Amino acid sequence: MSRAKTILELETAVRWQADQEEAELRHTSEHIRRIINQSAQQLRLQVSSVGDPYFLRSFSGVIKGGAAVDQQNRDRTLPWGSIDSSNIDPEILQVYGIDVSLGGLGRVTSLTHVTFAERLSFQGLGQSSSPCAFFEYNENNIGVLPIPDGDYSFTLWYIPVLPDVMEDGDIMLCGPAGSDEWIVWDCLWKLLARDNYPRLLEVAANTKAELMAAILKQSAHQRVNPSTRRDSRNERRLKFGSSRRLFWTRR
């Protein structure tokens, strides 16, 4: 269950920790609440970056078959398929995965996230196939590789951009146990940097690191039973093996 705090409670905790309870002129409520929201977003990114899905949202849709249209020249197509993410609400801050249903095969596969620099490594001599990878380009598009040979249902997993919590009674869902304390210490670190207290900065940074380690260790999403080692390298090779000769050219 997510730790829920009002923005006023968080601001009060930050002011107490920073010994700034009466310093309204030096650090206004608006400023402190703005950095609280920034710290909360940073927490979501850090927790998600280690594979914890606690903060992820999902969006489902259909990847349309065929090549993506060049938005700058609609008479021209691009050598990949496309997912238009402009209609996803709340909007995407960062994509963490895309699952695709392979229709008649009766199974769901996770697309491999590749870099923009690898976008042409999947094209063949005009061939299209079932999706196996994706990359992000421009503000609202996700490239799908290779060009899809038909329509495919997908589920996209992502961190959303959330509106700032600013009014006294507004609730912030901080995250797993300890998240609210990490947010307070991250805000304190920013205030210490602003006020130029280098000796205390190290204390705040160390406390933040200890709190984050505890959050990740205790997160229910990270506690799993002992697992058997998987040959993921061989699985990756088999995943792309059938079409490797046509369009797969990797280092």
Secondary structure, DSSP 8 states (H G I E B T S, - for coil): --EEEEHHHHHHHHHHHHT-TT-TTTS-HHHHHHHHHHHHHHHHHHHHHTT--TT-EEEEEEE-SS--B-TT-TT-B-SSEEEE-TT-SS-EEEEEEEEEE-GGG--EEE-EE--GGGTTTT--SS--BS--EEEEETTTEEEEES-BSS-EEEEEEEEE------STT-EEEEESTTHHHHHHHHHHHHHHHHHT-HHHHHHHHHHHHHHHHHHHHH-TTT---------HHHHHHHHHHTTHHHH----
